[in-house]
Amino acid sequence: IHELKNRSGTQNAFFDVFNELMAREKQLVFTSDKPPKEIEGIEDRIRSRLASALPVEVQQPDLETRIAILKKKAVERDIYLSPD
């Protein structure tokens, strides 16, 4: 989302696409390094739409979870990984 900063044409296109997808009851997921209210250069109409969503902060998974993810991906790709 922060990439929309100070790009009025892109923000207009984003706003139209956002509204269309919401009207079709689609699930939208956006990422940013800041909450919408802290991003300068974004129109208020976009900021208010984003702020009405459910914000979730995603943290890096713990070591055990990262290992489990790697093991699963290795199995899916038929790659052998030693336990070490």
C-alpha positions in Angstrom: 0.0 0.0 0.0 2.8 2.4 0.8 3.8 2.2 -2.9 0.7 4.2 -3.7 2.2 7.2 -2.0 2.0 10.4 -4.0 0.7 8.6 -7.2 -2.7 10.1 -7.8 -3.4 8.3 -11.1 -2.5 4.9 -9.5 -4.6 5.8 -6.4 -7.6 6.6 -8.6 -7.2 3.2 -10.4 -6.7 1.4 -7.1 -9.8 3.1 -5.6 -12.0 1.9 -8.6 -10.7 -1.6 -8.5 -11.0 -1.7 -4.7 -14.7 -0.6 -4.9 -15.5 -3.1 -7.7 -14.0 -6.1 -5.8 -15.7 -5.1 -2.6 -19.0 -4.8 -4.5 -18.4 -8.4 -5.6 -17.8 -9.5 -2.0 -14.2 -10.5 -2.7 -11.7 -10.9 0.0 -8.8 -8.4 -0.3 -5.4 -8.6 1.4 -3.0 -5.7 1.4 0.5 -5.4 3.0 2.4 -2.4 4.2 5.1 -1.6 6.6 2.8 1.0 8.4 -0.8 1.3 9.2 -2.8 3.3 6.6 -3.2 6.3 8.9 0.6 6.7 9.1 1.2 6.7 5.4 1.5 10.2 4.0 0.6 10.9 0.4 -2.4 8.6 0.3 -5.9 10.1 -0.3 -8.3 10.2 2.6 -10.9 8.1 0.7 -8.4 5.3 0.3 -7.0 5.6 3.9 -10.6 5.4 5.3 -11.4 2.3 3.3 -8.2 0.6 4.4 -8.7 1.6 8.0 -12.1 0.0 8.1 -10.5 -3.4 7.5 -9.2 -5.9 10.0 -5.5 -5.0 10.5 -3.2 -7.9 11.4 0.4 -7.6 12.3 2.4 -10.6 11.0 5.5 -11.6 12.9 8.3 -13.9 11.8 7.4 -17.5 12.9 9.4 -19.1 15.6 12.2 -21.5 14.7 10.1 -24.7 15.2 7.5 -23.4 12.8 10.1 -22.3 10.2 11.6 -25.8 10.3 8.2 -27.4 9.8 7.5 -25.1 6.8 10.9 -26.0 5.2 10.3 -29.8 5.8 6.8 -29.6 4.2 8.1 -27.7 1.2 11.0 -30.2 0.8 8.5 -33.1 0.8 6.2 -31.3 -1.7 9.2 -30.8 -4.0 10.7 -34.2 -3.4 13.9 -32.7 -1.9 15.9 -34.6 0.7 16.9 -32.5 3.7 19.1 -34.0 6.4 17.9 -33.4 10.0 21.0 -31.2 10.5 
